[in-house]
Amino acid sequence: MRILVVEDEHKIANSIKKGLELESFAVDVSFTGSEGFDLASSEEYDLIILDIMLPGLSGLEICKKLRKENIHTPILMLTARGQVSDKVEGLNSGADDYLTKPFAFEELLARVRALTRRPKGSVGQVLSIENLSLNTLNFEVKRGKKQIMLSSKEYALLEYLLRHPNQVLSKDQIINHVWDYESDVLPNTVEVYIGYLRGKLGKPEIIKTVRGFGYKLEGK
Ligand code: CA
């Protein structure tokens, strides 16, 4: 899951990034409205956290412009305390949820999780295929009864695969959703991490290579 944070207060932006990275999200930060809009409209994010008061474009303007361009990435708006009209306007402009500053990180995380959950109709917080399961709340990964310990990046990669079962995912798609903008990622990096995952998940092989295209998590 890759998240864009658009917030001009560096301290807040950096602490959100740090906190979310500890939860295995890939996070890009933008400190201005115009750069935030450029990133939001050119990169593939799973969620955008958007402050309202920003230099350049405001959060509300960004939100409206993105929706107008048919970009429907979920948006969590950050508003200053007590600005009720901002909240209403934020939701009207196409935001999916809002949070009033100052907020506890746990609350932000709860909203982030709610907004990045699988589309409607999926079961709870446990993603699974065959006898492999991943619990997005406590990070527990199991194959059958065996618990599997993964690094943060391996976990993020497996979560992304599990959210798109039986779909061929290109290396570029995987990079876009699992690594942030600053990471130096080569297509080979994906191969390396897929290799780590295969080693840890064991047999039978559940991650299929689709030659020339990418990878597919296969099963029921
Ligand atoms: Ca601000």
Residues whose N, C-alpha, C, O or C-beta is under 5 A from the ligand:
A	BS01	CA	D8 E9 D51 M53 L54
